[in-house]
Amino acid sequence: MCDSAVPPEKGRLLRAELVYRPRFRPALWPARYAVGSWAFTLHRIAGVTIAVYGTAHIIVISLARQGEVFDRVMRLFQTPPFLVAELLLIAAILYHGLNGFRIILFDLGIGIGAQKRLFWGLMALGIILFLVLAAVATPYILGRPLG
């Protein structure tokens, strides 16, 4: 017989209650992100990257009136570090475009039940496209002259 006023079945702890849960759980902690959260965050980062590149591109093109300065900047942009950065830009554009396409499909009511599969399928397509573009760009990165 139990001496407690609480019946034994109500006094037992559930297994889920025994799991340690820290009090401080930051919302931006990457380990807590699900696939959708990563997709959202990376979409924003890629968008900002593309916007910064677009701004820099407009500034560089505005230097075209100053012939010698423009030529020096263009020679700098043809060095391997900048060509690798352009590959990263291509990756950002592919990701942003394919994930944007996925979001448009959801807005149209297509693929809502298969969000993860659609995400990973489009990312696989993006990786394949990136590898093809990287294979084309690699000779230039390794020193083959442009143009």
MIMITI-755547 format. One record per atom (N, C-alpha, C): residue in three letters; atom name; x, y, z; residue number from 1. Coordinates in steps of 0.05 Angstrom, whole numbers, plus 5000, padded with zeros to 4 digits. Atoms other than C-alpha are relative to their C-alpha. Layout:
N
+-------+-------+------+------+------+--------+
! tornu ! marvo !    x !    y !    z ! zadren !
+-------+-------+------+------+------+--------+
!   ALA !    CA !    X !    Y !    Z !    NUM !
...
+-------+-------+------+------+------+--------+
! end
This chain:
147
+-------+-------+------+------+------+--------+
! tornu ! marvo !    x !    y !    z ! zadren !
+-------+-------+------+------+------+--------+
!   MET !     N ! 5016 ! 4976 ! 5000 !      1 !
!   MET !    CA ! 5000 ! 5000 ! 5000 !      1 !
!   MET !     C ! 5017 ! 5025 ! 5000 !      1 !
!   CYS !     N ! 4985 ! 4976 ! 5003 !      2 !
!   CYS !    CA ! 5024 ! 5069 ! 4983 !      2 !
!   CYS !     C ! 4992 ! 5020 ! 5022 !      2 !
!   ASP !     N ! 5006 ! 4981 ! 4979 !      3 !
!   ASP !    CA ! 5031 ! 5120 ! 5039 !      3 !
!   ASP !     C ! 4994 ! 5028 ! 4989 !      3 !
!   SER !     N ! 5004 ! 4974 ! 5012 !      4 !
!   SER !    CA ! 5028 ! 5179 ! 4991 !      4 !
!   SER !     C ! 4970 ! 5004 ! 4993 !      4 !
!   ALA !     N ! 5028 ! 4993 ! 5006 !      5 !
!   ALA !    CA ! 4962 ! 5215 ! 4979 !      5 !
!   ALA !     C ! 4996 ! 5000 ! 4969 !      5 !
!   VAL !     N ! 5002 ! 5000 ! 5029 !      6 !
!   VAL !    CA ! 4979 ! 5215 ! 4904 !      6 !
!   VAL !     C ! 5001 ! 4971 ! 4990 !      6 !
!   PRO !     N ! 4999 ! 5027 ! 5010 !      7 !
!   PRO !    CA ! 4963 ! 5151 ! 4868 !      7 !
!   PRO !     C ! 5026 ! 4995 ! 4985 !      7 !
!   PRO !     N ! 4974 ! 5006 ! 5012 !      8 !
!   PRO !    CA ! 5026 ! 5116 ! 4841 !      8 !
!   PRO !     C ! 5001 ! 5007 ! 4970 !      8 !
!   GLU !     N ! 4999 ! 4995 ! 5028 !      9 !
!   GLU !    CA ! 5006 ! 5124 ! 4768 !      9 !
!   GLU !     C ! 5002 ! 5030 ! 4994 !      9 !
!   LYS !     N ! 4998 ! 4971 ! 5005 !     10 !
!   LYS !    CA ! 5001 ! 5200 ! 4775 !     10 !
!   LYS !     C ! 5026 ! 5011 ! 5012 !     10 !
!   GLY !     N ! 4976 ! 4990 ! 4987 !     11 !
!   GLY !    CA ! 5064 ! 5206 ! 4818 !     11 !
!   GLY !     C ! 5025 ! 4993 ! 4984 !     11 !
!   ARG !     N ! 4977 ! 5007 ! 5015 !     12 !
!   ARG !    CA ! 5110 ! 5174 ! 4767 !     12 !
!   ARG !     C ! 5008 ! 5021 ! 4979 !     12 !
!   LEU !     N ! 4991 ! 4981 ! 5020 !     13 !
!   LEU !    CA ! 5153 ! 5217 ! 4722 !     13 !
!   LEU !     C ! 4999 ! 4986 ! 4973 !     13 !
!   LEU !     N ! 4999 ! 5010 ! 5027 !     14 !
!   LEU !    CA ! 5145 ! 5207 ! 4648 !     14 !
!   LEU !     C ! 5029 ! 5000 ! 4990 !     14 !
!   ARG !     N ! 4973 ! 5001 ! 5011 !     15 !
!   ARG !    CA ! 5207 ! 5189 ! 4609 !     15 !
!   ARG !     C ! 5009 ! 5026 ! 4988 !     15 !
!   ALA !     N ! 4994 ! 4974 ! 5012 !     16 !
!   ALA !    CA ! 5203 ! 5255 ! 4571 !     16 !
!   ALA !     C ! 5008 ! 5021 ! 5020 !     16 !
!   GLU !     N ! 4994 ! 4980 ! 4980 !     17 !
!   GLU !    CA ! 5206 ! 5293 ! 4636 !     17 !
!   GLU !     C ! 5028 ! 4996 ! 5012 !     17 !
!   LEU !     N ! 4973 ! 5006 ! 4990 !     18 !
!   LEU !    CA ! 5273 ! 5260 ! 4654 !     18 !
!   LEU !     C ! 5022 ! 5011 ! 4982 !     18 !
!   VAL !     N ! 4980 ! 4990 ! 5019 !     19 !
!   VAL !    CA ! 5308 ! 5289 ! 4593 !     19 !
!   VAL !     C ! 5009 ! 5028 ! 5009 !     19 !
!   TYR !     N ! 4989 ! 4974 ! 4991 !     20 !
!   TYR !    CA ! 5354 ! 5347 ! 4610 !     20 !
!   TYR !     C ! 4993 ! 5022 ! 4979 !     20 !
!   ARG !     N ! 5006 ! 4977 ! 5017 !     21 !
!   ARG !    CA ! 5330 ! 5413 ! 4581 !     21 !
!   ARG !     C ! 5013 ! 5025 ! 5012 !     21 !
!   PRO !     N ! 4987 ! 4976 ! 4989 !     22 !
!   PRO !    CA ! 5375 ! 5473 ! 4591 !     22 !
!   PRO !     C ! 4980 ! 5023 ! 5001 !     22 !
!   ARG !     N ! 5018 ! 4977 ! 4998 !     23 !
!   ARG !    CA ! 5341 ! 5537 ! 4613 !     23 !
!   ARG !     C ! 5005 ! 5020 ! 4978 !     23 !
!   PHE !     N ! 4993 ! 4980 ! 5021 !     24 !
!   PHE !    CA ! 5378 ! 5581 ! 4563 !     24 !
!   PHE !     C ! 5003 ! 4985 ! 4974 !     24 !
!   ARG !     N ! 5000 ! 5013 ! 5027 !     25 !
!   ARG !    CA ! 5362 ! 5558 ! 4492 !     25 !
!   ARG !     C ! 4998 ! 5022 ! 4979 !     25 !
!   PRO !     N ! 5002 ! 4978 ! 5019 !     26 !
!   PRO !    CA ! 5381 ! 5612 ! 4443 !     26 !
!   PRO !     C ! 4986 ! 4992 ! 4974 !     26 !
!   ALA !     N ! 5016 ! 5006 ! 5024 !     27 !
!   ALA !    CA ! 5335 ! 5615 ! 4383 !     27 !
!   ALA !     C ! 5018 ! 4997 ! 4975 !     27 !
!   LEU !     N ! 4983 ! 5001 ! 5024 !     28 !
!   LEU !    CA ! 5393 ! 5624 ! 4334 !     28 !
!   LEU !     C ! 5022 ! 4979 ! 5003 !     28 !
!   TRP !     N ! 4980 ! 5021 ! 4997 !     29 !
!   TRP !    CA ! 5432 ! 5563 ! 4358 !     29 !
!   TRP !     C ! 4997 ! 4981 ! 4977 !     29 !
!   PRO !     N ! 5003 ! 5016 ! 5024 !     30 !
!   PRO !    CA ! 5447 ! 5525 ! 4294 !     30 !
!   PRO !     C ! 4992 ! 4971 ! 5004 !     30 !
!   ALA !     N ! 5007 ! 5028 ! 4995 !     31 !
!   ALA !    CA ! 5440 ! 5456 ! 4325 !     31 !
!   ALA !     C ! 4970 ! 4996 ! 5002 !     31 !
!   ARG !     N ! 5029 ! 5002 ! 4996 !     32 !
!   ARG !    CA ! 5367 ! 5471 ! 4337 !     32 !
!   ARG !     C ! 4985 ! 5003 ! 4973 !     32 !
!   TYR !     N ! 5013 ! 4995 ! 5025 !     33 !
!   TYR !    CA ! 5352 ! 5487 ! 4264 !     33 !
!   TYR !     C ! 4991 ! 4974 ! 4987 !     33 !
!   ALA !     N ! 5010 ! 5022 ! 5018 !     34 !
!   ALA !    CA ! 5309 ! 5441 ! 4222 !     34 !
!   ALA !     C ! 5007 ! 5008 ! 4972 !     34 !
!   VAL !     N ! 4993 ! 4994 ! 5028 !     35 !
!   VAL !    CA ! 5317 ! 5438 ! 4147 !     35 !
!   VAL !     C ! 4988 ! 5026 ! 4990 !     35 !
!   GLY !     N ! 5013 ! 4975 ! 5008 !     36 !
!   GLY !    CA ! 5267 ! 5494 ! 4136 !     36 !
!   GLY !     C ! 5013 ! 5024 ! 5011 !     36 !
!   SER !     N ! 4986 ! 4977 ! 4988 !     37 !
!   SER !    CA ! 5303 ! 5540 ! 4184 !     37 !
!   SER !     C ! 5026 ! 5005 ! 4986 !     37 !
!   TRP !     N ! 4975 ! 4997 ! 5015 !     38 !
!   TRP !    CA ! 5369 ! 5527 ! 4149 !     38 !
!   TRP !     C ! 4994 ! 5012 ! 4972 !     38 !
!   ALA !     N ! 5007 ! 4990 ! 5026 !     39 !
!   ALA !    CA ! 5336 ! 5540 ! 4082 !     39 !
!   ALA !     C ! 4993 ! 5030 ! 5001 !     39 !
!   PHE !     N ! 5007 ! 4972 ! 4996 !     40 !
!   PHE !    CA ! 5307 ! 5606 ! 4107 !     40 !
!   PHE !     C ! 5025 ! 5017 ! 5005 !     40 !
!   THR !     N ! 4976 ! 4984 ! 4993 !     41 !
!   THR !    CA ! 5373 ! 5630 ! 4138 !     41 !
!   THR !     C ! 5019 ! 5002 ! 4976 !     41 !
!   LEU !     N ! 4981 ! 5000 ! 5023 !     42 !
!   LEU !    CA ! 5416 ! 5610 ! 4078 !     42 !
!   LEU !     C ! 4988 ! 5017 ! 4977 !     42 !
!   HIS !     N ! 5013 ! 4984 ! 5021 !     43 !
!   HIS !    CA ! 5365 ! 5642 ! 4031 !     43 !
!   HIS !     C ! 5006 ! 5030 ! 5005 !     43 !
!   ARG !     N ! 4995 ! 4971 ! 4993 !     44 !
!   ARG !    CA ! 5373 ! 5709 ! 4068 !     44 !
!   ARG !     C ! 5030 ! 5007 ! 4996 !     44 !
!   ILE !     N ! 4972 ! 4995 ! 5003 !     45 !
!   ILE !    CA ! 5449 ! 5703 ! 4070 !     45 !
!   ILE !     C ! 5008 ! 5002 ! 4970 !     45 !
!   ALA !     N ! 4994 ! 5000 ! 5029 !     46 !
!   ALA !    CA ! 5452 ! 5687 ! 3995 !     46 !
!   ALA !     C ! 4989 ! 5026 ! 4988 !     46 !
!   GLY !     N ! 5012 ! 4975 ! 5011 !     47 !
!   GLY !    CA ! 5406 ! 5746 ! 3980 !     47 !
!   GLY !     C ! 5016 ! 5024 ! 5007 !     47 !
!   VAL !     N ! 4983 ! 4977 ! 4992 !     48 !
!   VAL !    CA ! 5449 ! 5795 ! 4019 !     48 !
!   VAL !     C ! 5026 ! 4999 ! 4985 !     48 !
!   THR !     N ! 4975 ! 5003 ! 5015 !     49 !
!   THR !    CA ! 5511 ! 5768 ! 3985 !     49 !
!   THR !     C ! 4997 ! 5009 ! 4971 !     49 !
!   ILE !     N ! 5006 ! 4992 ! 5028 !     50 !
!   ILE !    CA ! 5480 ! 5778 ! 3916 !     50 !
!   ILE !     C ! 4996 ! 5030 ! 4999 !     50 !
!   ALA !     N ! 5005 ! 4971 ! 5000 !     51 !
!   ALA !    CA ! 5458 ! 5848 ! 3934 !     51 !
!   ALA !     C ! 5026 ! 5016 ! 5004 !     51 !
!   VAL !     N ! 4974 ! 4987 ! 4996 !     52 !
!   VAL !    CA ! 5528 ! 5867 ! 3960 !     52 !
!   VAL !     C ! 5016 ! 4998 ! 4974 !     52 !
!   TYR !     N ! 4985 ! 5003 ! 5025 !     53 !
!   TYR !    CA ! 5559 ! 5839 ! 3896 !     53 !
!   TYR !     C ! 4988 ! 5019 ! 4979 !     53 !
!   GLY !     N ! 5012 ! 4982 ! 5020 !     54 !
!   GLY !    CA ! 5509 ! 5878 ! 3853 !     54 !
!   GLY !     C ! 5008 ! 5028 ! 5004 !     54 !
!   THR !     N ! 4991 ! 4973 ! 4993 !     55 !
!   THR !    CA ! 5527 ! 5942 ! 3889 !     55 !
!   THR !     C ! 5029 ! 5004 ! 4991 !     55 !
!   ALA !     N ! 4971 ! 4998 ! 5008 !     56 !
!   ALA !    CA ! 5602 ! 5929 ! 3880 !     56 !
!   ALA !     C ! 5003 ! 4999 ! 4970 !     56 !
!   HIS !     N ! 4999 ! 5002 ! 5029 !     57 !
!   HIS !    CA ! 5590 ! 5911 ! 3807 !     57 !
!   HIS !     C ! 4994 ! 5028 ! 4987 !     57 !
!   ILE !     N ! 5007 ! 4974 ! 5011 !     58 !
!   ILE !    CA ! 5556 ! 5978 ! 3794 !     58 !
!   ILE !     C ! 5023 ! 5020 ! 5005 !     58 !
!   ILE !     N ! 4978 ! 4982 ! 4994 !     59 !
!   ILE !    CA ! 5613 ! 6015 ! 3828 !     59 !
!   ILE !     C ! 5024 ! 4995 ! 4981 !     59 !
!   VAL !     N ! 4977 ! 5007 ! 5017 !     60 !
!   VAL !    CA ! 5666 ! 5978 ! 3787 !     60 !
!   VAL !     C ! 4994 ! 5009 ! 4971 !     60 !
!   ILE !     N ! 5007 ! 4992 ! 5027 !     61 !
!   ILE !    CA ! 5628 ! 5990 ! 3722 !     61 !
!   ILE !     C ! 5001 ! 5031 ! 4997 !     61 !
!   SER !     N ! 4999 ! 4971 ! 5001 !     62 !
!   SER !    CA ! 5624 ! 6064 ! 3739 !     62 !
!   SER !     C ! 5029 ! 5010 ! 4996 !     62 !
!   LEU !     N ! 4971 ! 4993 ! 5004 !     63 !
!   LEU !    CA ! 5701 ! 6064 ! 3737 !     63 !
!   LEU !     C ! 5008 ! 4998 ! 4971 !     63 !
!   ALA !     N ! 4993 ! 5004 ! 5029 !     64 !
!   ALA !    CA ! 5698 ! 6048 ! 3662 !     64 !
!   ALA !     C ! 5008 ! 5026 ! 4987 !     64 !
!   ARG !     N ! 4992 ! 4975 ! 5012 !     65 !
!   ARG !    CA ! 5704 ! 6122 ! 3647 !     65 !
!   ARG !     C ! 5029 ! 5007 ! 5005 !     65 !
!   GLN !     N ! 4971 ! 4995 ! 4993 !     66 !
!   GLN !    CA ! 5772 ! 6123 ! 3681 !     66 !
!   GLN !     C ! 5015 ! 4975 ! 4990 !     66 !
!   GLY !     N ! 4989 ! 5023 ! 5013 !     67 !
!   GLY !    CA ! 5807 ! 6075 ! 3633 !     67 !
!   GLY !     C ! 5021 ! 4986 ! 5015 !     67 !
!   GLU !     N ! 4978 ! 5013 ! 4987 !     68 !
!   GLU !    CA ! 5871 ! 6061 ! 3671 !     68 !
!   GLU !     C ! 4992 ! 4987 ! 5027 !     68 !
!   VAL !     N ! 5010 ! 5011 ! 4975 !     69 !
!   VAL !    CA ! 5837 ! 6050 ! 3738 !     69 !
!   VAL !     C ! 4983 ! 4976 ! 4995 !     69 !
!   PHE !     N ! 5018 ! 5022 ! 5007 !     70 !
!   PHE !    CA ! 5785 ! 6005 ! 3706 !     70 !
!   PHE !     C ! 5017 ! 4976 ! 4992 !     70 !
!   ASP !     N ! 4983 ! 5022 ! 5010 !     71 !
!   ASP !    CA ! 5840 ! 5963 ! 3672 !     71 !
!   ASP !     C ! 5014 ! 4987 ! 5024 !     71 !
!   ARG !     N ! 4987 ! 5012 ! 4976 !     72 !
!   ARG !    CA ! 5877 ! 5954 ! 3739 !     72 !
!   ARG !     C ! 4980 ! 4984 ! 5016 !     72 !
!   VAL !     N ! 5020 ! 5015 ! 4984 !     73 !
!   VAL !    CA ! 5813 ! 5933 ! 3774 !     73 !
!   VAL !     C ! 4993 ! 4974 ! 4986 !     73 !
!   MET !     N ! 5007 ! 5024 ! 5015 !     74 !
!   MET !    CA ! 5796 ! 5884 ! 3718 !     74 !
!   MET !     C ! 5023 ! 4979 ! 5001 !     74 !
!   ARG !     N ! 4978 ! 5019 ! 4997 !     75 !
!   ARG !    CA ! 5866 ! 5853 ! 3722 !     75 !
!   ARG !     C ! 4999 ! 4987 ! 5028 !     75 !
!   LEU !     N ! 5002 ! 5010 ! 4973 !     76 !
!   LEU !    CA ! 5856 ! 5846 ! 3797 !     76 !
!   LEU !     C ! 4978 ! 4978 ! 5002 !     76 !
!   PHE !     N ! 5023 ! 5019 ! 4999 !     77 !
!   PHE !    CA ! 5789 ! 5811 ! 3786 !     77 !
!   PHE !     C ! 5006 ! 4974 ! 4985 !     77 !
!   GLN !     N ! 4993 ! 5025 ! 5015 !     78 !
!   GLN !    CA ! 5822 ! 5760 ! 3740 !     78 !
!   GLN !     C ! 5021 ! 4983 ! 5015 !     78 !
!   THR !     N ! 4982 ! 5016 ! 4983 !     79 !
!   THR !    CA ! 5867 ! 5734 ! 3796 !     79 !
!   THR !     C ! 4985 ! 4977 ! 5012 !     79 !
!   PRO !     N ! 5014 ! 5024 ! 4989 !     80 !
!   PRO !    CA ! 5852 ! 5665 ! 3825 !     80 !
!   PRO !     C ! 4982 ! 5005 ! 5024 !     80 !
!   PRO !     N ! 5018 ! 4996 ! 4977 !     81 !
!   PRO !    CA ! 5825 ! 5690 ! 3892 !     81 !
!   PRO !     C ! 4973 ! 5012 ! 4992 !     81 !
!   PHE !     N ! 5025 ! 4988 ! 5008 !     82 !
!   PHE !    CA ! 5773 ! 5733 ! 3857 !     82 !
!   PHE !     C ! 4983 ! 4980 ! 4983 !     82 !
!   LEU !     N ! 5015 ! 5020 ! 5016 !     83 !
!   LEU !    CA ! 5755 ! 5676 ! 3809 !     83 !
!   LEU !     C ! 4987 ! 4979 ! 5019 !     83 !
!   VAL !     N ! 5013 ! 5018 ! 4980 !     84 !
!   VAL !    CA ! 5743 ! 5630 ! 3869 !     84 !
!   VAL !     C ! 4976 ! 5014 ! 5013 !     84 !
!   ALA !     N ! 5022 ! 4985 ! 4989 !     85 !
!   ALA !    CA ! 5700 ! 5685 ! 3900 !     85 !
!   ALA !     C ! 4976 ! 5001 ! 4981 !     85 !
!   GLU !     N ! 5022 ! 5001 ! 5020 !     86 !
!   GLU !    CA ! 5660 ! 5686 ! 3835 !     86 !
!   GLU !     C ! 4986 ! 4973 ! 5000 !     86 !
!   LEU !     N ! 5013 ! 5027 ! 4998 !     87 !
!   LEU !    CA ! 5649 ! 5611 ! 3842 !     87 !
!   LEU !     C ! 4981 ! 5000 ! 5024 !     87 !
!   LEU !     N ! 5018 ! 4999 ! 4976 !     88 !
!   LEU !    CA ! 5621 ! 5624 ! 3912 !     88 !
!   LEU !     C ! 4976 ! 5017 ! 4993 !     88 !
!   LEU !     N ! 5023 ! 4984 ! 5009 !     89 !
!   LEU !    CA ! 5577 ! 5678 ! 3881 !     89 !
!   LEU !     C ! 4981 ! 4983 ! 4983 !     89 !
!   ILE !     N ! 5017 ! 5018 ! 5016 !     90 !
!   ILE !    CA ! 5552 ! 5627 ! 3830 !     90 !
!   ILE !     C ! 4985 ! 4981 ! 5018 !     90 !
!   ALA !     N ! 5014 ! 5018 ! 4982 !     91 !
!   ALA !    CA ! 5536 ! 5579 ! 3887 !     91 !
!   ALA !     C ! 4978 ! 5015 ! 5014 !     91 !
!   ALA !     N ! 5021 ! 4985 ! 4987 !     92 !
!   ALA !    CA ! 5498 ! 5634 ! 3923 !     92 !
!   ALA !     C ! 4976 ! 5006 ! 4982 !     92 !
!   ILE !     N ! 5021 ! 4995 ! 5019 !     93 !
!   ILE !    CA ! 5459 ! 5651 ! 3860 !     93 !
!   ILE !     C ! 4984 ! 4975 ! 4994 !     93 !
!   LEU !     N ! 5014 ! 5026 ! 5004 !     94 !
!   LEU !    CA ! 5442 ! 5578 ! 3847 !     94 !
!   LEU !     C ! 4982 ! 4994 ! 5024 !     94 !
!   TYR !     N ! 5016 ! 5007 ! 4977 !     95 !
!   TYR !    CA ! 5419 ! 5567 ! 3918 !     95 !
!   TYR !     C ! 4976 ! 5019 ! 5003 !     95 !
!   HIS !     N ! 5022 ! 4980 ! 4997 !     96 !
!   HIS !    CA ! 5379 ! 5632 ! 3921 !     96 !
!   HIS !     C ! 4978 ! 4996 ! 4979 !     96 !
!   GLY !     N ! 5020 ! 5004 ! 5021 !     97 !
!   GLY !    CA ! 5346 ! 5618 ! 3854 !     97 !
!   GLY !     C ! 4984 ! 4975 ! 5004 !     97 !
!   LEU !     N ! 5014 ! 5026 ! 4997 !     98 !
!   LEU !    CA ! 5329 ! 5545 ! 3867 !     98 !
!   LEU !     C ! 4982 ! 5001 ! 5025 !     98 !
!   ASN !     N ! 5017 ! 4999 ! 4977 !     99 !
!   ASN !    CA ! 5304 ! 5558 ! 3937 !     99 !
!   ASN !     C ! 4977 ! 5020 ! 4996 !     99 !
!   GLY !     N ! 5022 ! 4981 ! 5007 !    100 !
!   GLY !    CA ! 5264 ! 5618 ! 3911 !    100 !
!   GLY !     C ! 4979 ! 4986 ! 4983 !    100 !
!   PHE !     N ! 5018 ! 5016 ! 5017 !    101 !
!   PHE !    CA ! 5233 ! 5571 ! 3859 !    101 !
!   PHE !     C ! 4983 ! 4982 ! 5018 !    101 !
!   ARG !     N ! 5014 ! 5018 ! 4981 !    102 !
!   ARG !    CA ! 5215 ! 5523 ! 3916 !    102 !
!   ARG !     C ! 4979 ! 5016 ! 5015 !    102 !
!   ILE !     N ! 5018 ! 4983 ! 4985 !    103 !
!   ILE !    CA ! 5182 ! 5580 ! 3955 !    103 !
!   ILE !     C ! 4976 ! 5008 ! 4982 !    103 !
!   ILE !     N ! 5021 ! 4994 ! 5019 !    104 !
!   ILE !    CA ! 5142 ! 5600 ! 3893 !    104 !
!   ILE !     C ! 4981 ! 4977 ! 4996 !    104 !
!   LEU !     N ! 5017 ! 5023 ! 5002 !    105 !
!   LEU !    CA ! 5118 ! 5529 ! 3885 !    105 !
!   LEU !     C ! 4981 ! 4997 ! 5025 !    105 !
!   PHE !     N ! 5017 ! 5001 ! 4976 !    106 !
!   PHE !    CA ! 5093 ! 5530 ! 3957 !    106 !
!   PHE !     C ! 4978 ! 5021 ! 5000 !    106 !
!   ASP !     N ! 5021 ! 4979 ! 5002 !    107 !
!   ASP !    CA ! 5057 ! 5596 ! 3945 !    107 !
!   ASP !     C ! 4978 ! 4992 ! 4981 !    107 !
!   LEU !     N ! 5020 ! 5010 ! 5018 !    108 !
!   LEU !    CA ! 5022 ! 5562 ! 3888 !    108 !
!   LEU !     C ! 4985 ! 4975 ! 5010 !    108 !
!   GLY !     N ! 5012 ! 5023 ! 4989 !    109 !
!   GLY !    CA ! 5003 ! 5504 ! 3932 !    109 !
!   GLY !     C ! 5011 ! 4973 ! 4990 !    109 !
!   ILE !     N ! 4987 ! 5024 ! 5012 !    110 !
!   ILE !    CA ! 5050 ! 5455 ! 3898 !    110 !
!   ILE !     C ! 5022 ! 4990 ! 5019 !    110 !
!   GLY !     N ! 4978 ! 5012 ! 4985 !    111 !
!   GLY !    CA ! 5094 ! 5408 ! 3939 !    111 !
!   GLY !     C ! 5000 ! 5006 ! 5030 !    111 !
!   ILE !     N ! 5001 ! 4994 ! 4972 !    112 !
!   ILE !    CA ! 5072 ! 5430 ! 4008 !    112 !
!   ILE !     C ! 5004 ! 4976 ! 5017 !    112 !
!   GLY !     N ! 4997 ! 5024 ! 4984 !    113 !
!   GLY !    CA ! 5068 ! 5359 ! 4033 !    113 !
!   GLY !     C ! 5027 ! 4987 ! 4997 !    113 !
!   ALA !     N ! 4974 ! 5012 ! 5004 !    114 !
!   ALA !    CA ! 5138 ! 5343 ! 4008 !    114 !
!   ALA !     C ! 5022 ! 5021 ! 5000 !    114 !
!   GLN !     N ! 4981 ! 4977 ! 4999 !    115 !
!   GLN !    CA ! 5178 ! 5404 ! 4029 !    115 !
!   GLN !     C ! 5029 ! 4991 ! 5002 !    115 !
!   LYS !     N ! 4972 ! 5009 ! 4997 !    116 !
!   LYS !    CA ! 5241 ! 5367 ! 4052 !    116 !
!   LYS !     C ! 5010 ! 4986 ! 4974 !    116 !
!   ARG !     N ! 4991 ! 5013 ! 5025 !    117 !
!   ARG !    CA ! 5243 ! 5323 ! 3990 !    117 !
!   ARG !     C ! 5004 ! 5019 ! 4978 !    117 !
!   LEU !     N ! 4997 ! 4980 ! 5020 !    118 !
!   LEU !    CA ! 5233 ! 5382 ! 3945 !    118 !
!   LEU !     C ! 5025 ! 5017 ! 5005 !    118 !
!   PHE !     N ! 4976 ! 4985 ! 4994 !    119 !
!   PHE !    CA ! 5287 ! 5421 ! 3981 !    119 !
!   PHE !     C ! 5025 ! 4984 ! 4992 !    119 !
!   TRP !     N ! 4976 ! 5015 ! 5005 !    120 !
!   TRP !    CA ! 5338 ! 5365 ! 3977 !    120 !
!   TRP !     C ! 5003 ! 4993 ! 4970 !    120 !
!   GLY !     N ! 4999 ! 5004 ! 5029 !    121 !
!   GLY !    CA ! 5320 ! 5350 ! 3904 !    121 !
!   GLY !     C ! 5011 ! 5024 ! 4986 !    121 !
!   LEU !     N ! 4991 ! 4975 ! 5013 !    122 !
!   LEU !    CA ! 5330 ! 5422 ! 3884 !    122 !
!   LEU !     C ! 5029 ! 5006 ! 5007 !    122 !
!   MET !     N ! 4972 ! 4996 ! 4992 !    123 !
!   MET !    CA ! 5395 ! 5425 ! 3924 !    123 !
!   MET !     C ! 5018 ! 4981 ! 4985 !    123 !
!   ALA !     N ! 4984 ! 5018 ! 5016 !    124 !
!   ALA !    CA ! 5420 ! 5363 ! 3887 !    124 !
!   ALA !     C ! 5003 ! 5011 ! 4972 !    124 !
!   LEU !     N ! 4998 ! 4988 ! 5027 !    125 !
!   LEU !    CA ! 5404 ! 5397 ! 3821 !    125 !
!   LEU !     C ! 5020 ! 5023 ! 5001 !    125 !
!   GLY !     N ! 4981 ! 4978 ! 4997 !    126 !
!   GLY !    CA ! 5441 ! 5459 ! 3846 !    126 !
!   GLY !     C ! 5029 ! 4991 ! 5002 !    126 !
!   ILE !     N ! 4973 ! 5010 ! 4997 !    127 !
!   ILE !    CA ! 5502 ! 5418 ! 3865 !    127 !
!   ILE !     C ! 5010 ! 4990 ! 4973 !    127 !
!   ILE !     N ! 4992 ! 5010 ! 5027 !    128 !
!   ILE !    CA ! 5503 ! 5385 ! 3796 !    128 !
!   ILE !     C ! 5007 ! 5024 ! 4982 !    128 !
!   LEU !     N ! 4995 ! 4976 ! 5017 !    129 !
!   LEU !    CA ! 5498 ! 5453 ! 3761 !    129 !
!   LEU !     C ! 5025 ! 5014 ! 5009 !    129 !
!   PHE !     N ! 4976 ! 4987 ! 4989 !    130 !
!   PHE !    CA ! 5551 ! 5482 ! 3807 !    130 !
!   PHE !     C ! 5026 ! 4984 ! 4991 !    130 !
!   LEU !     N ! 4977 ! 5016 ! 5008 !    131 !
!   LEU !    CA ! 5599 ! 5424 ! 3792 !    131 !
!   LEU !     C ! 5006 ! 5004 ! 4970 !    131 !
!   VAL !     N ! 4996 ! 4995 ! 5029 !    132 !
!   VAL !    CA ! 5589 ! 5434 ! 3717 !    132 !
!   VAL !     C ! 5013 ! 5028 ! 4996 !    132 !
!   LEU !     N ! 4988 ! 4973 ! 5003 !    133 !
!   LEU !    CA ! 5603 ! 5509 ! 3723 !    133 !
!   LEU !     C ! 5028 ! 5002 ! 5012 !    133 !
!   ALA !     N ! 4973 ! 5000 ! 4988 !    134 !
!   ALA !    CA ! 5662 ! 5497 ! 3769 !    134 !
!   ALA !     C ! 5020 ! 4986 ! 4982 !    134 !
!   ALA !     N ! 4983 ! 5014 ! 5018 !    135 !
!   ALA !    CA ! 5691 ! 5448 ! 3719 !    135 !
!   ALA !     C ! 5008 ! 5018 ! 4976 !    135 !
!   VAL !     N ! 4994 ! 4981 ! 5022 !    136 !
!   VAL !    CA ! 5687 ! 5502 ! 3665 !    136 !
!   VAL !     C ! 5018 ! 5022 ! 5010 !    136 !
!   ALA !     N ! 4985 ! 4978 ! 4990 !    137 !
!   ALA !    CA ! 5717 ! 5555 ! 3710 !    137 !
!   ALA !     C ! 5028 ! 4992 ! 5011 !    137 !
!   THR !     N ! 4974 ! 5009 ! 4987 !    138 !
!   THR !    CA ! 5774 ! 5513 ! 3741 !    138 !
!   THR !     C ! 5024 ! 5006 ! 4983 !    138 !
!   PRO !     N ! 4975 ! 4993 ! 5015 !    139 !
!   PRO !    CA ! 5823 ! 5522 ! 3683 !    139 !
!   PRO !     C ! 5007 ! 5030 ! 5003 !    139 !
!   TYR !     N ! 4994 ! 4972 ! 4997 !    140 !
!   TYR !    CA ! 5816 ! 5597 ! 3690 !    140 !
!   TYR !     C ! 5011 ! 5007 ! 5028 !    140 !
!   ILE !     N ! 4991 ! 4996 ! 4973 !    141 !
!   ILE !    CA ! 5826 ! 5594 ! 3765 !    141 !
!   ILE !     C ! 5029 ! 4991 ! 5003 !    141 !
!   LEU !     N ! 4973 ! 5011 ! 4999 !    142 !
!   LEU !    CA ! 5889 ! 5553 ! 3754 !    142 !
!   LEU !     C ! 5020 ! 5015 ! 4983 !    142 !
!   GLY !     N ! 4981 ! 4983 ! 5014 !    143 !
!   GLY !    CA ! 5919 ! 5606 ! 3710 !    143 !
!   GLY !     C ! 4997 ! 5003 ! 4970 !    143 !
!   ARG !     N ! 5004 ! 4997 ! 5029 !    144 !
!   ARG !    CA ! 5893 ! 5599 ! 3639 !    144 !
!   ARG !     C ! 4989 ! 5029 ! 4996 !    144 !
!   PRO !     N ! 5008 ! 4972 ! 5003 !    145 !
!   PRO !    CA ! 5885 ! 5671 ! 3614 !    145 !
!   PRO !     C ! 4971 ! 5002 ! 4990 !    145 !
!   LEU !     N ! 5028 ! 4995 ! 5008 !    146 !
!   LEU !    CA ! 5814 ! 5698 ! 3606 !    146 !
!   LEU !     C ! 5001 ! 5015 ! 4974 !    146 !
!   GLY !     N ! 5003 ! 4985 ! 5024 !    147 !
!   GLY !    CA ! 5791 ! 5724 ! 3540 !    147 !
!   GLY !     C ! 5016 ! 4992 ! 4978 !    147 !
+-------+-------+------+------+------+--------+
! end
